[in-house]
């Protein structure tokens, strides 16, 4: 087994769902869309789905993309993690 950090169990390209959580009412869906679209230009608003928490304070946005590489996914997750509105991403 190799010691490289670039190993993955995914085979690219593949369909991949990215989920981000944030506070509801902060244009969070648009923020997630903009961050992911920078790395996946083919993303459309139709590729997004969202769901509010039971109390309505938070929202989860899921984006379905055609992932082309681990580097692409790493860049998306870095941008999501670095953004102040994103509380968590999966």
DSSP file (Angstrom, degrees, kcal/mol; ACC not computed):
  #  RESIDUE AA STRUCTURE BP1 BP2  ACC     N-H-->O    O-->H-N    N-H-->O    O-->H-N    TCO  KAPPA ALPHA  PHI   PSI    X-CA   Y-CA   Z-CA
    1    1 A X              0   0    0      0, 0.0     2,-0.1     0, 0.0     0, 0.0   0.000 360.0 360.0 360.0 137.7    0.0    0.0    0.0
    2    2 A X        -     0   0    0      1,-0.1     5,-0.1     2,-0.0     0, 0.0  -0.429 360.0-140.8 -81.1 153.2    1.3    3.4   -0.9
    3    3 A X        +     0   0    0     -2,-0.1    -1,-0.1     3,-0.0     2,-0.0   0.265  59.6 126.0 -95.5  10.8    1.8    6.2    1.6
    4    4 A X    >   -     0   0    0      1,-0.1     3,-0.6     2,-0.0    -2,-0.0  -0.363  59.1-141.5 -71.8 151.1    0.5    9.0   -0.8
    5    5 A X  T 3  S+     0   0    0      1,-0.2    -1,-0.1    -2,-0.0    -2,-0.0   0.416  90.9  77.1 -89.4   0.7   -2.2   11.2    0.4
    6    6 A X  T 3   +     0   0    0      2,-0.0    -1,-0.2    65,-0.0    64,-0.1   0.359  65.9 118.8 -93.3   5.9   -3.9   11.3   -3.0
    7    7 A X    <   +     0   0    0     -3,-0.6     2,-0.3    -5,-0.1     3,-0.0  -0.427  35.9 169.0 -73.1 147.1   -5.4    7.8   -2.7
    8    8 A X        -     0   0    0      2,-0.1    -2,-0.0    -2,-0.1    62,-0.0  -0.985  42.0-135.4-152.8 154.8   -9.2    7.5   -2.9
    9    9 A X  S    S+     0   0    0     -2,-0.3     2,-0.2     2,-0.1    -1,-0.0   0.544  79.8  98.5 -87.1  -8.7  -11.8    4.8   -3.2
   10   10 A X        -     0   0    0      4,-0.0     2,-0.5     1,-0.0    -2,-0.1  -0.491  65.9-143.7 -79.8 148.5  -13.6    6.8   -5.8
   11   11 A X        -     0   0    0     -2,-0.2     2,-0.3     2,-0.1    58,-0.1  -0.969  38.1-101.7-110.9 122.1  -13.3    6.3   -9.5
   12   12 A X  S    S+     0   0    0     -2,-0.5    56,-0.2    56,-0.1     2,-0.1  -0.677  96.6  39.2 -98.1 148.2  -13.4    9.5  -11.5
   13   13 A X  S    S+     0   0    0     54,-0.8     2,-0.3    -2,-0.3    55,-0.2   0.610  85.9 143.8 -73.8 155.8  -15.5   10.9  -13.1
   14   14 A X  E     -A   67   0A   0     53,-1.9    53,-2.4    -2,-0.1     2,-0.3  -0.989  55.5 -96.7-154.6 156.9  -18.4   10.0  -10.8
   15   15 A X  E     -A   66   0A   0     -2,-0.3     2,-0.4    51,-0.2    51,-0.2  -0.616  48.1-179.6 -74.3 135.7  -21.6   11.5   -9.5
   16   16 A X  E     -A   65   0A   0     49,-2.7    49,-2.9    -2,-0.3     2,-0.5  -0.998  21.8-144.4-144.8 134.9  -20.9   13.0   -6.0
   17   17 A X  E     -A   64   0A   0     -2,-0.4     2,-0.5    47,-0.2    47,-0.2  -0.876  12.8-165.9-103.3 128.1  -23.2   14.7   -3.5
   18   18 A X  E     -A   63   0A   0     45,-2.9    45,-3.0    -2,-0.5     2,-0.4  -0.951   6.0-163.5-112.8 129.1  -21.7   17.6   -1.5
   19   19 A X  E     -A   62   0A   0     -2,-0.5    71,-3.1    43,-0.2     2,-0.4  -0.942   7.0-176.3-118.5 134.6  -23.7   18.8    1.6
   20   20 A X  E     -AB  61  89A   0     41,-2.6    41,-3.0    -2,-0.4     2,-0.4  -0.982  10.1-153.2-129.2 141.8  -23.2   22.1    3.4
   21   21 A X  E     +AB  60  88A   0     67,-3.2    66,-2.9    -2,-0.4    67,-1.3  -0.923  27.4 142.0-116.9 138.7  -24.9   23.3    6.5
   22   22 A X  E     -AB  59  86A   0     37,-2.3    37,-2.8    -2,-0.4     2,-0.3  -0.904  52.4 -62.3-156.5-176.2  -25.5   26.9    7.5
   23   23 A X  E >   -A   58   0A   0     62,-0.5     3,-0.7    -2,-0.3     5,-0.3  -0.590  53.8-116.6 -79.6 138.7  -27.9   29.3    9.1
   24   24 A X  T 3  S+     0   0    0     33,-2.6    -1,-0.1    -2,-0.3    35,-0.0  -0.434  93.4  33.2 -72.4 146.3  -31.2   29.8    7.4
   25   25 A X  T 3  S+     0   0    0     -2,-0.1    -1,-0.2    33,-0.0    33,-0.0   0.637  85.9 101.3  87.0  15.0  -32.1   33.2    6.0
   26   26 A X  S <  S-     0   0    0     -3,-0.7     5,-0.1    59,-0.1    -2,-0.1   0.049 102.2-100.0-117.3  25.0  -28.6   34.3    5.0
   27   27 A X  S  > S+     0   0    0      3,-0.1     4,-1.9     1,-0.1     3,-0.2   0.853  71.1 156.2  57.0  35.2  -28.8   33.6    1.2
   28   28 A X  H  >  +     0   0    0     -5,-0.3     4,-2.6     1,-0.2     5,-0.2   0.867  61.5  56.9 -62.8 -39.8  -27.0   30.4    2.1
   29   29 A X  H  > S+     0   0    0      1,-0.2     4,-2.4     2,-0.2    -1,-0.2   0.913 108.3  47.5 -59.3 -43.0  -28.1   28.4   -0.9
   30   30 A X  H  > S+     0   0    0      2,-0.2     4,-2.6     1,-0.2    -1,-0.2   0.889 110.6  52.5 -65.5 -39.0  -26.7   31.1   -3.3
   31   31 A X  H  X S+     0   0    0     -4,-1.9     4,-2.4     2,-0.2    -2,-0.2   0.938 111.3  45.4 -61.5 -47.9  -23.4   31.1   -1.4
   32   32 A X  H  X S+     0   0    0     -4,-2.6     4,-2.5     1,-0.2     5,-0.3   0.921 112.7  51.8 -62.3 -44.2  -23.0   27.3   -1.6
   33   33 A X  H  X S+     0   0    0     -4,-2.4     4,-2.7    -5,-0.2    -2,-0.2   0.931 111.6  46.4 -57.0 -48.3  -24.0   27.4   -5.3
   34   34 A X  H  X S+     0   0    0     -4,-2.6     4,-1.3     1,-0.2    -1,-0.2   0.908 112.6  49.4 -63.8 -43.8  -21.4   30.1   -6.0
   35   35 A X  H  < S+     0   0    0     -4,-2.4     4,-0.3    -5,-0.2    -1,-0.2   0.913 117.2  39.7 -63.5 -43.2  -18.6   28.4   -4.1
   36   36 A X  H >X S+     0   0    0     -4,-2.5     3,-1.8     1,-0.2     4,-1.6   0.886 108.8  60.0 -75.8 -38.5  -19.2   25.0   -5.8
   37   37 A X  H 3< S+     0   0    0     -4,-2.7    -1,-0.2    -5,-0.3    -2,-0.2   0.795  92.8  68.0 -61.2 -28.5  -19.8   26.4   -9.3
   38   38 A X  T 3< S+     0   0    0     -4,-1.3    -1,-0.3     1,-0.2     3,-0.2   0.781 114.7  28.4 -60.2 -25.8  -16.3   28.0   -9.2
   39   39 A X  T <4 S+     0   0    0     -3,-1.8     2,-0.3    -4,-0.3    -2,-0.2   0.566 128.9  41.0-110.4 -15.5  -15.0   24.4   -9.4
   40   40 A X    ><  +     0   0    0     -4,-1.6     3,-2.4     1,-0.1    -1,-0.2  -0.693  65.2 179.8-133.8  78.5  -17.8   22.7  -11.2
   41   41 A X  T 3  S+     0   0    0      1,-0.3    -1,-0.1    -2,-0.3    -4,-0.1   0.710  77.6  64.7 -58.2 -22.6  -18.9   25.1  -14.0
   42   42 A X  T 3  S+     0   0    0     24,-0.1    -1,-0.3     2,-0.0    -5,-0.1   0.564  75.8 119.0 -78.1  -6.9  -21.6   22.7  -15.2
   43   43 A X    <   -     0   0    0     -3,-2.4     2,-0.3    -6,-0.1    22,-0.1  -0.347  43.8-171.8 -61.2 134.0  -23.5   23.0  -11.9
   44   44 A X    >   -     0   0    0     -2,-0.1     3,-1.8     1,-0.0     4,-0.1  -0.816  39.8-107.6-120.3 165.7  -27.0   24.4  -12.3
   45   45 A X  G >  S+     0   0    0     -2,-0.3     3,-1.4     1,-0.3    -2,-0.0   0.777 118.8  66.3 -63.6 -24.1  -29.5   25.5   -9.7
   46   46 A X  G 3  S+     0   0    0      1,-0.3    -1,-0.3    17,-0.0    -3,-0.0   0.660  90.5  64.2 -69.0 -15.5  -31.4   22.4  -10.6
   47   47 A X  G <  S+     0   0    0     -3,-1.8    17,-2.2    16,-0.0     2,-0.3   0.445  92.3  83.7 -85.2  -1.1  -28.5   20.3   -9.2
   48   48 A X  E <   +C   63   0A   0     -3,-1.4     2,-0.3    15,-0.2    15,-0.2  -0.786  51.5 178.0-104.6 146.0  -29.2   21.8   -5.7
   49   49 A X  E     -C   62   0A   0     13,-2.1    13,-3.2    -2,-0.3     2,-0.3  -0.976   9.4-165.2-136.9 153.5  -31.7   20.7   -3.1
   50   50 A X  E     -C   61   0A   0     -2,-0.3     2,-0.3    11,-0.2    11,-0.2  -0.959   9.4-169.0-140.7 158.2  -32.2   22.1    0.4
   51   51 A X  E     -C   60   0A   0      9,-2.1     9,-2.7    -2,-0.3     2,-0.2  -0.973  17.7-135.6-149.5 129.6  -33.8   21.2    3.6
   52   52 A X  E     -C   59   0A   0     -2,-0.3     7,-0.2     7,-0.2     2,-0.0  -0.495  29.2-107.9 -80.9 152.9  -34.5   23.3    6.7
   53   53 A X    >   -     0   0    0      5,-2.5     3,-1.2    -2,-0.2    -1,-0.1  -0.322  38.4-100.4 -70.9 165.0  -33.9   22.0   10.2
   54   54 A X  T 3  S+     0   0    0      1,-0.3    -1,-0.1     2,-0.1    -2,-0.1   0.823 125.8  44.5 -60.4 -31.8  -36.9   21.2   12.3
   55   55 A X  T 3  S-     0   0    0      3,-0.0    -1,-0.3     1,-0.0    -3,-0.0   0.542 108.8-124.8 -89.1  -7.6  -36.6   24.5   14.2
   56   56 A X  S <  S+     0   0    0     -3,-1.2    -2,-0.1     2,-0.2   -32,-0.1   0.521  82.5 109.0  79.4   5.5  -36.0   26.5   11.0
   57   57 A X  S    S+     0   0    0    -34,-0.1   -33,-2.6    -5,-0.0     2,-0.3   0.765  76.7  39.8 -84.0 -26.0  -32.7   28.0   12.2
   58   58 A X  E     -A   23   0A   0    -35,-0.3    -5,-2.5   -33,-0.0     2,-0.4  -0.802  63.7-156.7-124.5 162.0  -30.5   26.0    9.9
   59   59 A X  E     -AC  22  52A   0    -37,-2.8   -37,-2.3    -2,-0.3     2,-0.5  -0.998   6.5-150.7-139.4 142.3  -30.5   24.8    6.3
   60   60 A X  E     -AC  21  51A   0     -9,-2.7    -9,-2.1    -2,-0.4     2,-0.5  -0.960  13.4-164.9-111.8 127.7  -28.7   21.9    4.6
   61   61 A X  E     -AC  20  50A   0    -41,-3.0   -41,-2.6    -2,-0.5     2,-0.5  -0.956   0.7-163.8-115.2 128.8  -27.9   22.4    0.9
   62   62 A X  E     -AC  19  49A   0    -13,-3.2   -13,-2.1    -2,-0.5     2,-0.5  -0.949   1.7-167.2-114.0 129.5  -26.9   19.4   -1.2
   63   63 A X  E     -AC  18  48A   0    -45,-3.0   -45,-2.9    -2,-0.5     2,-0.6  -0.967   8.9-152.1-115.8 127.6  -25.2   19.8   -4.6
   64   64 A X  E     +A   17   0A   0    -17,-2.2     2,-0.3    -2,-0.5   -47,-0.2  -0.884  26.8 170.2 -99.7 119.2  -25.0   16.9   -7.0
   65   65 A X  E     -A   16   0A   0    -49,-2.9   -49,-2.7    -2,-0.6     2,-1.0  -0.819  43.7-117.0-124.3 164.0  -22.0   17.2   -9.2
   66   66 A X  E     -A   15   0A   0     -2,-0.3   -51,-0.2   -51,-0.2     2,-0.2  -0.850  41.6-147.6 -96.9  94.7  -20.1   15.1  -11.7
   67   67 A X  E     -A   14   0A   0    -53,-2.4   -53,-1.9    -2,-1.0   -54,-0.8  -0.439  19.1-174.1 -71.0 132.9  -16.7   15.0   -9.9
   68   68 A X        -     0   0    0      1,-0.3     2,-0.3   -55,-0.2    -1,-0.1   0.695  62.2  -5.5-100.4 -23.6  -13.7   14.9  -12.2
   69   69 A X     >  -     0   0    0      1,-0.1     4,-1.8   -55,-0.1    -1,-0.3  -0.989  62.0-108.9-163.6 163.9  -10.9   14.4   -9.6
   70   70 A X  H  > S+     0   0    0     -2,-0.3     4,-2.9     1,-0.2     5,-0.2   0.869 118.6  58.2 -65.5 -37.0   -9.9   14.2   -6.0
   71   71 A X  H  > S+     0   0    0      1,-0.2     4,-2.2     2,-0.2    -1,-0.2   0.894 104.3  51.2 -60.6 -40.1   -8.2   17.6   -6.4
   72   72 A X  H  > S+     0   0    0      2,-0.2     4,-2.1     1,-0.2    -1,-0.2   0.941 112.3  45.6 -62.0 -47.6  -11.5   19.1   -7.6
   73   73 A X  H  X S+     0   0    0     -4,-1.8     4,-2.7     1,-0.2     5,-0.2   0.905 111.3  52.7 -63.2 -41.9  -13.3   17.8   -4.5
   74   74 A X  H  X S+     0   0    0     -4,-2.9     4,-2.1     1,-0.2    -1,-0.2   0.905 109.6  49.2 -60.1 -41.4  -10.5   18.9   -2.2
   75   75 A X  H  X S+     0   0    0     -4,-2.2     4,-2.3     2,-0.2    -1,-0.2   0.896 111.2  49.5 -66.1 -40.7  -10.7   22.4   -3.6
   76   76 A X  H  X S+     0   0    0     -4,-2.1     4,-2.5     1,-0.2    -2,-0.2   0.948 112.7  46.4 -62.4 -48.7  -14.5   22.6   -3.2
   77   77 A X  H  X S+     0   0    0     -4,-2.7     4,-2.6     1,-0.2    -2,-0.2   0.851 110.7  53.6 -65.6 -33.3  -14.3   21.4    0.4
   78   78 A X  H  X S+     0   0    0     -4,-2.1     4,-2.2    -5,-0.2    -1,-0.2   0.945 110.3  46.3 -64.5 -47.2  -11.5   23.8    1.2
   79   79 A X  H  X S+     0   0    0     -4,-2.3     4,-0.9     1,-0.2    -2,-0.2   0.904 114.4  48.0 -62.7 -40.9  -13.6   26.8   -0.1
   80   80 A X  H >< S+     0   0    0     -4,-2.5     3,-0.7     1,-0.2     6,-0.3   0.934 112.9  48.1 -63.4 -45.6  -16.7   25.6    1.8
   81   81 A X  H 3< S+     0   0    0     -4,-2.6    -2,-0.2     1,-0.2    -1,-0.2   0.834 111.0  51.3 -64.6 -33.2  -14.7   25.1    5.0
   82   82 A X  H 3< S+     0   0    0     -4,-2.2     2,-0.3    -5,-0.2    -1,-0.2   0.647  88.7  97.6 -79.6 -15.3  -13.1   28.5    4.7
   83   83 A X  S X< S-     0   0    0     -4,-0.9     3,-1.0    -3,-0.7    -4,-0.0  -0.591  70.6-140.6 -82.9 134.5  -16.4   30.4    4.2
   84   84 A X  T 3  S+     0   0    0     -2,-0.3    -1,-0.1     1,-0.2    -4,-0.0   0.723  99.1  55.5 -66.6 -22.9  -17.8   32.0    7.3
   85   85 A X  T 3  S+     0   0    0    -63,-0.1     2,-0.7   -57,-0.0   -62,-0.5   0.701  88.4  87.7 -82.4 -18.5  -21.4   31.1    6.5
   86   86 A X  E <   +B   22   0A   0     -3,-1.0   -64,-0.2    -6,-0.3     3,-0.1  -0.717  49.8 179.0 -86.6 116.0  -20.6   27.4    6.2
   87   87 A X  E     -     0   0A   0    -66,-2.9     2,-0.3    -2,-0.7   -65,-0.2   0.809  69.6 -10.3 -83.9 -32.3  -20.9   25.7    9.6
   88   88 A X  E     -B   21   0A   0    -67,-1.3   -67,-3.2    -8,-0.0     2,-0.4  -0.971  59.1-159.5-163.6 148.9  -20.1   22.2    8.3
   89   89 A X  E      B   20   0A   0     -2,-0.3   -69,-0.2   -69,-0.2   -71,-0.0  -0.996 360.0 360.0-137.7 146.9  -19.7   20.3    5.0
   90   90 A X              0   0    0    -71,-3.1   -70,-0.2    -2,-0.4   -73,-0.1   0.291 360.0 360.0-129.9 360.0  -19.9   16.6    4.2
